[in-house]
Amino acid sequence: MELKTLLLSLASMPLTRAETVLGVYIFHRHGDRTPKALAPTNLTALGADEVFQSGSYYRAKYVASDASSPIYGLSNDIAVPTQLSVTSPADSVLQSSALAFLQGIYPPAGTNGVSVLANKSEVQAPLGGYQYIPVSTSSTASSSSNSENNEWLQGGSGCGNAMVSSNNYFLSPEYTSTLDQTRSFYSSLLPVINSTFSASQATFKNAYTIFDYINVATIHNQSIPSADLLTNETLYELRTLADNHEWNLAYNSSDPIRAVAGATLAAQIVQQLNSTLTGKGSTPVGIQFGAYASFMSFFGLAQLDKVSADFTGVVDYASSIVFELVTNATSVSRASYPGADDVSVRFYLANGTAAANPPRVFPLFGRGETTLPWTTFASEMNKFAIGDTAAWCQACGNTTGICASSASTGGEGGDGSADAAAASTTSGNGISLPVAGVIGALVTLVVILGVEGLVYALAGLKLVKKSTLAASAAAAGSGVTSGTAAAGSKA
């Protein structure tokens, strides 16, 4: 009797409204690769498996017919290219990682991929119904082209002000102090790394590339020179110093432009999720593969370093962050798709492949709640997002290349702050300071050349080609071997 009463009381309780996932944006790091110090880098078999397993995890969560949190309207087994927006920079490691990840999301279709022809014969696509999902090569991705071959990721961003900002770190007391304090530590590792790094390169200046080189060796090499030097304490110190080095190059709270990669990523996240809303779920999945610096830059801008110091470290291979667009609306359909006021966003991080490190939810923007109303999320992201070429050029101070047209329009269409920033780079005569600088340099050069010409004329000297001098020297029977090797990028 008591059991029957309990069941009746439970039946009378109101049911909790089921949450519906409307879409997701996934930003993903590549899998295990060869070291940057031995460029060009390549995705390893281990790396391909890491991102494939991550894709399989997200399939089980969002895509499969029995998914734990199925995305509304998303095809379960046969990929529909228009439902997926997948981008990556022109980088072989990132592109390859994206392809392997997508095979986890949509594995070979098997019998579902068999076509029946007019003559009733059956044809299956190669490789068991391999599904060809396009990966767009984007020049506006948050990570730069060839980023995995660049030892300093900011160097490939093309953003002038960001590069200046990151370079300022190398002039800071914090950097110079750490550089001095760690000289003996890095020198002690020369027996391990001297086949690739010279004594002058074995310093904190190359903290990440040295860590990366040794880290790859500990994963793949069955023997390492002077391996006894690589104690657990030494490996931990290498990782900690590399984290410190890269965090300071990727983000600075007093100089936000340093985090331009994160600002660009933020805009792309908002644009994709907003497209899912306005398009009523026509393209519910956005995926981008990028470099670790974009993670760090975004973490700083989103104030995640205040949640945990772990966010100031380089994320592991195959790490991912996910932005879920969710609603508690009682029914979802194309005809009654939720509006912006009925939608929320939740943020997850998987540090390492999601298959082995399930994503954890974290609060953004210094807030306590982990599920934010869409309008609040978009407003907070737009405080630092850089979403179009004109805004990027304005923030970076670039006036050439893709920014030439933006510079010529004088920033028209921007807000008041953009106009004020533009005005601050203009001289009193209406000539922009960069142009004025070029004119001044040319005038100075003309004056110098004129003076040199006068000196040569008065002294009776004449100019002679280097090739002429070389030929004369050879004829005289004397030869000098020259050519000191240029300093490497690790110098």
FENTARA-V354976 format. One record per run of one state. SS is the DSSP state (H for helix, E for strand, - for the rest). FROM is the first residue (numbers start at 1). LEN is the number of residues. If there is no record, write none. Layout:
# FENTARA-V354976
ss | from | len
SS | FROM | LEN
SS | FROM | LEN
This chain:
# FENTARA-V354976
ss | from | len
- | 1 | 1
H | 2 | 11
- | 13 | 7
E | 20 | 10
- | 30 | 3
E | 33 | 1
- | 34 | 2
H | 36 | 3
- | 39 | 4
E | 43 | 1
- | 44 | 1
H | 45 | 19
- | 64 | 7
E | 71 | 1
- | 72 | 9
H | 81 | 3
E | 84 | 5
- | 89 | 3
H | 92 | 14
- | 106 | 4
H | 110 | 4
E | 114 | 3
- | 117 | 5
E | 122 | 3
- | 125 | 1
H | 126 | 4
- | 130 | 6
E | 136 | 2
- | 138 | 9
H | 147 | 3
- | 150 | 3
H | 153 | 4
- | 157 | 3
H | 160 | 10
- | 170 | 3
H | 173 | 9
- | 182 | 1
H | 183 | 5
- | 188 | 2
H | 190 | 4
- | 194 | 10
H | 204 | 17
- | 221 | 6
H | 227 | 3
- | 230 | 2
H | 232 | 19
- | 251 | 5
H | 256 | 23
- | 279 | 6
E | 285 | 6
- | 291 | 1
H | 292 | 10
- | 302 | 2
H | 304 | 3
- | 307 | 2
H | 309 | 4
- | 313 | 7
E | 320 | 8
- | 328 | 12
H | 340 | 3
E | 343 | 8
- | 351 | 9
E | 360 | 2
- | 362 | 9
E | 371 | 3
H | 374 | 9
- | 383 | 6
H | 389 | 8
- | 397 | 4
H | 401 | 8
- | 409 | 7
H | 416 | 8
- | 424 | 2
E | 426 | 1
- | 427 | 5
E | 432 | 1
H | 433 | 27
- | 460 | 6
H | 466 | 10
- | 476 | 16
